[in-house]
């Protein structure tokens, strides 16, 4: 949806206040255990539900296995389809629909990634608001009109954005990294497409994509809020009422890791060199996920507590910031180190990153390891201290088929890990001698 419909008038101010202060009202104890319930709708959609009665609010997310990996050669198709969906329905034009949502004080939005597209609703659970909000949300998903004039307008907006992104060395580096790492795999191309691909899209392409992938068998519904299970079941049946049952798409192929290290330098008129380095990592649900995640937190995922920050910034002053992270998806996603530095220190920064990685994979300080572990465990309640955070995690659990006790088990798994288990997991999954490296700027 091109416009994230967060339209609040003065009379809707109480809704805004409730949303803004929700994190304060949810204590860590509230979510010490998150009870997730699961079922399927009559149309075959998977549903995960969490009863959260602390505030009179409801969060709903509907995801489809229809991310940019399903674009084929029409790059940006999934993203453009998501942009147009919900701007106009058979009953309401753009202004009328926006006004209806505004009057309810609700929020309706959407987005696209490589694995999925998603649509969300946040509303109060007072019946006079909840019922019409759900009806409007259903209409945006099942009764949208793909209008040619709106398509052309959004197409031009996308082209302007893409041309602006081409002037960003960071964006150029990111796109080059994915392309080099994944080659001809569906994960390789940018989620939002390229200028050439977006210019070639037709409205009929969006309509065909919608009809193929937005079906109930391909939907994953998440419901978190102040509704009981009976209400949640009724809501789950209502949300997609009007969509065909269809079928799930075939799984995305597994990517093939590169056989040897490769480096790409892109000349860019910039005082900074933007550096990306990594390799294909793991998929969601991989047995080594916990050990890799914990190790990465020590290496480059914990800000000023990480080894990379200590070595590259604190000791040598080469960067303002440096970080690393895994991005597991349906198929193995990347492990990536990112930084930017002056052109004349780019090669030194690269050298320090690689030396730090290799040293970490051989051994690391036990006390530092325990401190990082304690930091992760102690901070975990803050990751699930609001409806908005919970629905993101629950949506991930549902879409990727993770165990329902994932949130409960996460801190336990982290706590139980030993230093040797972390070292072994990194040795199994990461090879410092087979990295894809991209530098954009004028590295000297």
N, C-alpha and C positions, 0 to 999 in steps of 0.2 A: 504494500500500500504506500503510494508515494508520500502522502501526508500522514504522519503519525497523529491520529486524531485525539489529541489531548486538549480538548477545547473546553475551557472553563470560564464561565461567566461569574460575575460577582455572587449571584445567588447560589452558585455551586461551590463556594469557598469552603464549606465544611468538608466536602469530599477531598479537596486538595490538602486540607490540614490533616485529615485522617491518613492519607497516603504518605504525606511527608514525615509524619511522626510514627509510622508503623514500626520502623526499626527500633525506636525507643521503647515501644510498648511490648515488644516480643523479647523476653529474657532468654538467655542461653538455656536456662533450665526448661523452658517451655518446649524446646526442641531437642532435649537430651535424647529422646527417641521419637522418631517420626513414623507413625503408623501408616503404611501405605496399603491400600486395598486395590485389587485389580479385577477387571472383568472385560468382557467383550460385548459390544453393542450387537443388535440384530444384523447390522450391516457388516460386521466383522472388524470393526475398529477396536484397537486395543485401548483400554482406559485405565489410568492410574489416578487414584483419588486420595487426598489427605484432608481430614476434617480439622479445620483451624478456626475455632469459634471465638478467638480472642478479639477480633474486630468484625464489624458487620460488613465484610467485604468478600468478594469472590474473584479469583484469578483463574482464567481458562486459557489453555494453549492447545492449539491443534497443529500438528506437524504432519508433513507428507514426505515420503521418500521420493523427493523430486527436486533435489538440489542441482547445482550447476553441473554435477557429474552426469546429469541426464540431458544436458544441452545438445549432445552430439556435436555437429559442426556449426550449430547456431549459438555461438558463445554469447552468454548474457540472457538467454531465453527464459530460464527459470526465474531470474531476478526481475526481468521486465514483466513477466506474467504476474509475479507477486506485487509489483508496483501498481499495475492496473486494477488488480482485483480489489473490489470493495470501494472504488471511487464513485461508481454509479450502479444502481440496481434498476430492475424493470419498474419498480414503484417510485424510486426517488432519483432525482438528478444529484449532481455533486453538492450543490449548495443545500438542498433539502436534507440530504443524508448527513452532512456535517452539522446542520442545525439540530437535527433529531438527536444525534449523539451528544452534542453540546448541551442540550436541554437536560439530558439525563446525567450529565457530569461523568460520563463513562470515558474509557480509553480503549480505542481499537487500533491495532497496529499489525505489522507483519515484517518479515525479512527473509533473506535467502542466504544459504551457505553452500558448501560443496556437497554435503550429504542431504540436506533437507531444506524445504521452505516451511515457514511457520506463520501462524496468525494468532493474535492474542486479544483477550478481552479482560478488562478490569472494571468492576462495577460494585456499587453498594448492593447489599442483599435485601433491602427493603422491597417488598413485592411490587410496589408501584413503580420501582426503578428496574428491578431485576428482570421481570418478565419482558418489558419492551426492549431492554438492552440485549437480552438473549435473542429476541426476534430479529433485531437489527444485525447482530453478529451472524446469525444464520443466513440472513439475506445477503450479506457481503460475501459469504462463502459459496452459496448455492444459487444465487439469483443475480449475480453481477452481469453487467452489460459491457462488452468489449467495444468501446466507442472509438471510431476512427480518428475523430478530432482529438480526443484525449490521448490516444496512442501517439499521434504525431507530436503533440505537445510534450509528453513524457519522454519520447524518443529524443527530441531536441535537448531536453534537460539532461538526459543521460550523456549525450554526446559532448555537451559543454563540460560536464563533470569529468568525463574521461580525458578530454583534452587538457583540462587543468591538472589532472593527476599525472599526465605525461611530463609535466614540468617539475614534478617532485622526485628527487633522486631516491628517496626512501621507497616510494611506490614503484619506481622502475626496478629497484633492487629486489623488492618482494616478488614482483611478477616474474622477473628473470630467474629467481631462485626456484619457484614452483615449476617453471617451464623446464629448467635444466634438470631438476630432481626427478620429475615424473615423465618427461619425454612425451610420448603419445598417449599416456594414460588420461582418463577423464578428469583427474584432479589437477592436471597441468595448467589448464587455461584459467584466466581470472574470472571470478564469480560474476562480476558485472560486465563482462565482455570487453571487446575492443571497439574502437571507432569503426573500423571496417565491418565488423560483424553486426554491430547494432544498426548501422546504416542499412544493412541488407535484410534486417528482420521485417516481416510483414505481420499485420494484425492476425491473419489466419494462422500464423505459426503459434501465436500465443493461445488462440482458441483451441488448436489441436493439442497443445501441451496440457492445457487445463483439463480437457476431456479425457486425456490418457491417464494423467497422474492424480488428479484430484477426485479420487473415488474412495468409498468408505473402507474397502479392503486395504487401502494403502495409507490409512490415517491413524495417527497416534494422538489420543486425547489425554490431557492432564487437567485435573480439577483440584484446586486448593482453596479452601475458604470456609465461610460460615454457612454451609449447607449440610444437611445430614445425608446419609448414604442413599436414602430413598429419593431425595431431591437430586442428588448427583447422578443417579442412574437415569432419572427422567431428563435431566439436562444433557447427558451424553447422547441420548437418543434424539433429542431435539436439534443439537448443534449442526449435524450434517444431513438432517432430513431434507431430501430433495436431490442429494447426490446419488449417482448410480453406484452399485456395489463394485463393479469392475474387478480388478485383480492386482496383486502386488507385482512390481517390476522384477525382472531378473537381477540377481546381485551384480554389483560392480566388480569387475575383474580385479584380482590382486596385482598391485604394481610390482615391477621388477627392479630390484636395487641395482645401482650402478656397479660395474665390475672394478673400477679404479677411480682414484681421485680425479676431479676435474675442476678447473678454475676458469671463470669468465670475468673479464674486466671490461666495463662499459664506460667509455669516455664521456664525461658529463661536466659541463662548466659549473663547478661548485667548489667552494672552499673546503668542504667536508667530503670525505669518502664514506659512503654507506656500505656496511659490510654485513653479509649474510653467509652463514656457514652451517652445514648440517647434513643429515642423511635421512632416509626413510626409517621411521621408528616402528611403532606398534599400533595395533588396532584397539578399539574399545573392548574391554573385557579380557585383554591379554593377561596371563597369569603373572607376568613380571611387572605389571603396571605399578603396583605399590612400591616395589623396590626401586624402579626407575624414577618414579615421581619423587620419592624421598631423596634419592641421590641427586637428582637435578635441583632440588631445593637447596642442597648444600653447595652444589657447583655453581648455579647461576640463577636460581629461581627465588631467592629470598632477599633480593635487594642488597643492602649494605652488609648483610650477614653472609653473603656468598663468596666463594673463592674467586670467581671471575672479577667481581667488584673489587675485592681486596688486591688482586694482582694487577689488573689493568688500570684501575682508577687510583686506588689509595696509594699503592707503592710507586706507580710510574706516572700518574696524572695524564694518561693518554685519552681518557674519555670522561664525559659527564655521567654516562650510564652504560651498562652492559647487562644483558640478561640472556637466559636460555630457557627452553621449555619444550615439552612434548605436546603435540596436537593429535591425539588418537581419534580416528574416525571409523566408519564402517570397515574400511580397509586401512592398512597401516598409513598413518599420517606422519608428518615430519618431526624430527627433533632439530631444533634450530637455535643458533647463537646469533644475536643481533647487536650491532653497535654502530656508532658513527664517530669519526675522529678526523683531525686535520689530515689533509692529503699527505703531508710529509711524515706522518706517524702511522699511516695505515698498515704498512708492511710490518712494522714493529708490533702493532696491536694484534695483527693476525698471528704473528709468531708467539706472542704471550698467551693468546687464547689456546693455541694448540699445545703449548707446553703445559699449561694449567690443566687442560683436559687429560693429557697423557699422565701427568702426575697424579691427578685425582683417581684415574682408573687403576693405578698401581696401589695407592694407599692414601688414606686421609686421617686426620687427627680424630681420635675417639671422642674426646671431650667436645669438640666442635660438632661432631655427628650427633651426640646426645642433645646438645643445645638446640640444634636444628630440629631434631625429632620433637623435643618438648615444645618448641615454638609452633610446629604444625598441629600437634595435638591440642595444645592450649588455645590456639586460635580457631580451632575447627567450629565451635559453636557460632562464631561470628559469620561463618559461611552460610549458615542456615537460620539466621535470626529474623527473617521476614518472609512474608508470603512470596514476594518477588524472587528472593533467592531460592526458596524452597521449590517453586514451580520450575525454575531453571534446572535444578538438580533432578527433580522427579521426571521432567520431560526428557532429560538425558537418559535416565534409567529406563524409561519406557521405550524410547526410540531405539536404543542400542541393546535392549534386552538384557540389562544388567540385573543381578539379584535384587529383590525387593528390600533386603536388609543392607544394601550397599552403604547408606549413610550411617547406619549403626555400626557396621563392621569397619568402616574406613579408619577411624582412630585406633581401633584395636589392632588392625593389620599393621599400621604404621608403628605402633608401640612395640609389636612383637619382632620387628625386623632387626637383624643383626648387621653389623658392618660387613661381614663376609658375604651375607646374602645379597647385599646391595652391590658389592664389588662383582660378584658372580653374575648378577643380572645385567650389569653394564657390559661385562665381558661378552655375554651371549648376544647382546643386541646392538652394541655400538662399536664400530671399527674406526679409530682415529685416522687410519690410512686410506679411507674411502669416503672422503668428504666432498660435497659439492660446495664450492666457494664462489660467491658473487661479490664483486666490488664495483660500485658505481660512483664515479667522481674522477679525480686525477691523482690516484695513488702514486707516490714517488718512492 
